[in-house]
């Protein structure tokens, strides 16, 4: 897990602080396109005053979710605890064979551990979606699946979702984002997540 610079303050300061946004996704390949996009979006959240934590790669390489077995790895406990504390969630998935990856889907299945919480699942929380795939069909199709999962978890998908065609040159050799269109979309996603967290999310906590 990668913590944003102000996550600890979030747990200590009460309801008047800026929103805490959890990013979840990527692949088991370090610094994948999906992880880069998530990091860029979370960096923009922090620039706008939000608090962040990223769960990617080994953080979400979890045992297959079994609701009938209460045993949980430390990584699973940390993920669910962060999602409980989150004011908003941004999920990024590669498009594998026209669908979200098994890695990301399995991590999201752990939200079932929140079924008996006072806030069931991710009820009333903003839900941002990012997908990366080699081709628009897979990227857009996977984006639709992520939005549907957000609805099933009682979250509010943001108006914008970001689908990235990895066949295009999006990143430079150092891994920096160079496509102005994608950059603008990721920054808009960050803005919408924060704005929604401060409105419907804040109302839910009153």
C-alpha positions in Angstrom: 0.0 0.0 0.0 1.2 3.5 -0.8 0.0 6.1 1.6 -0.6 9.7 0.5 1.2 12.3 2.6 -1.9 13.1 4.7 -3.6 9.8 5.2 -2.7 9.7 8.9 -4.2 13.1 9.5 -7.4 11.7 8.0 -7.8 9.2 10.8 -7.0 11.7 13.5 -8.7 14.9 12.6 -12.4 14.1 12.4 -15.1 15.1 9.8 -13.9 18.5 8.9 -10.8 17.4 7.0 -10.5 17.0 3.2 -11.8 13.7 1.7 -9.8 10.5 1.9 -9.6 8.8 -1.5 -8.5 5.1 -1.9 -7.1 4.0 -5.2 -7.3 0.3 -6.0 -6.0 -1.5 -9.1 -3.2 -2.1 -11.5 -1.5 -5.4 -12.3 1.2 -7.6 -10.8 3.7 -5.8 -13.2 5.2 -2.9 -11.3 4.6 0.5 -12.9 2.0 -0.8 -15.3 0.0 1.6 -17.4 -3.0 1.2 -15.2 -0.9 1.8 -12.0 0.6 4.9 -13.6 -2.8 6.3 -14.5 -4.1 5.6 -10.9 -1.0 7.3 -9.4 -1.4 10.3 -11.7 -5.1 10.6 -10.7 -4.3 10.3 -7.0 -1.5 12.8 -7.3 -4.0 15.3 -8.7 -6.4 14.5 -5.7 -3.6 15.4 -3.3 -2.8 18.6 -5.3 -6.4 19.6 -4.7 -6.2 18.9 -1.0 -7.4 15.3 -0.7 -5.8 12.5 1.2 -4.9 9.3 -0.6 -3.8 5.6 -0.3 -3.0 3.3 -3.2 -3.4 -0.5 -3.2 -1.8 -2.0 -6.3 0.3 -5.0 -7.3 1.2 -7.1 -4.2 -1.3 -5.1 -2.1 -4.2 -6.7 -4.0 -2.6 -10.1 -4.7 -5.0 -11.7 -2.3 -6.3 -15.2 -1.8 -9.5 -16.0 -3.6 -12.3 -14.4 -1.6 -14.2 -16.9 0.5 -17.1 -15.4 2.5 -17.3 -18.6 4.5 -13.7 -18.4 5.8 -13.1 -15.5 8.2 -9.3 -15.8 7.9 -7.8 -12.7 6.3 -4.3 -11.9 5.3 -2.7 -8.6 6.6 -3.1 -7.2 3.1 -6.8 -8.0 3.0 -7.3 -6.5 6.4 -5.5 -3.3 5.4 -7.5 -3.0 2.2 -10.9 -3.4 3.8 -10.0 -1.0 6.6 -9.0 1.6 4.1 -12.2 1.2 2.1 -14.2 1.5 5.3 -12.5 4.8 6.0 -12.6 6.1 2.4 -14.8 9.0 1.4 -14.3 8.0 -2.3 -12.7 5.2 -4.3 -10.9 5.2 -7.6 -10.5 1.8 -9.3 -8.2 1.1 -12.2 -8.2 -2.2 -14.2 -6.5 -3.4 -17.3 -8.9 -4.9 -19.9 -8.1 -8.6 -20.1 -10.0 -10.5 -22.8 -12.8 -7.9 -22.8 -13.2 -7.8 -19.0 -11.7 -6.5 -15.8 -8.8 -8.5 -14.5 -9.3 -11.3 -12.0 -6.8 -9.6 -9.7 -8.9 -6.5 -9.4 -12.2 -8.3 -9.3 -11.0 -10.6 -6.5 -9.8 -7.5 -4.5 -13.2 -5.9 -4.9 -15.0 -9.0 -3.7 -13.5 -8.3 -0.3 -15.9 -5.4 0.0 -18.4 -8.2 0.9 -16.7 -8.1 4.4 -18.5 -4.7 4.8 -22.0 -6.1 4.2 -23.0 -5.7 7.9 -21.3 -2.3 8.4 -23.3 0.7 9.4 -22.3 1.9 5.9 -23.0 -1.1 3.8 -20.4 -1.8 1.1 -19.5 1.6 -0.4 -22.9 3.1 0.0 -23.1 6.8 -1.1 -19.4 7.0 -1.9 -18.1 8.4 -5.2 -16.6 5.8 -7.5 -14.1 6.8 -10.2 -13.1 4.3 -13.0 -10.0 4.0 -15.1 -9.3 1.3 -17.6 -6.3 0.5 -19.9 -6.3 -1.9 -22.8 -4.7 -2.3 -26.2 -7.6 -1.1 -28.2 -10.7 1.0 -27.6 -13.2 -1.8 -27.6 -11.6 -3.6 -24.6 -10.9 -0.3 -22.8 -14.5 1.0 -23.2 -16.1 -2.4 -22.5 -14.1 -2.8 -19.3 -15.0 0.7 -18.2 -18.7 -0.2 -18.5 -18.1 -3.2 -16.3 -16.3 -1.2 -13.6 -19.2 1.3 -13.5 -21.7 -1.5 -13.2 -19.7 -3.0 -10.3 -19.7 0.4 -8.6 -23.5 0.5 -8.8 -23.7 -3.0 -7.3 -21.6 -1.8 -4.4 -24.0 1.1 -3.9 -21.4 3.7 -4.9 -21.9 6.7 -7.2 -19.8 6.4 -10.4 -18.6 9.8 -11.5 -19.9 11.3 -14.7 -16.5 10.9 -16.3 -14.8 7.5 -16.6 -11.3 7.3 -18.2 -10.7 4.7 -20.9 -7.1 4.6 -22.1 -5.9 3.0 -25.3 -2.5 1.7 -24.5 -1.7 1.1 -28.1 -1.3 4.9 -28.4 1.8 6.6 -27.1 0.6 7.8 -23.7 3.8 7.7 -21.7 7.4 8.8 -22.4 10.4 6.6 -21.8 10.6 7.7 -18.2 7.0 6.7 -17.6 5.7 10.3 -17.5 2.2 11.0 -18.9 2.6 12.9 -22.2 -0.9 12.7 -23.8 -2.7 16.0 -22.9 -6.2 14.4 -23.6 -5.6 11.6 -21.1 -4.1 14.0 -18.6 -7.1 16.3 -18.7 -9.5 13.4 -18.2 -7.6 12.0 -15.2 -7.5 15.5 -13.7 -11.2 16.0 -14.3 -11.9 12.6 -12.7 -9.9 13.6 -9.6 -11.9 16.9 -9.4 -15.3 15.1 -9.8 -14.4 12.5 -7.1 -13.4 15.3 -4.6 -16.4 17.5 -5.4 -18.8 14.6 -5.0 -17.1 13.4 -1.8 -17.6 16.8 -0.3 -21.3 16.9 -1.2 -23.1 13.5 -1.1 -20.3 12.0 1.0 -20.4 14.8 3.5 -24.2 14.6 3.7 -24.0 10.9 4.5 -21.8 11.5 7.5 -24.0 14.1 9.1 
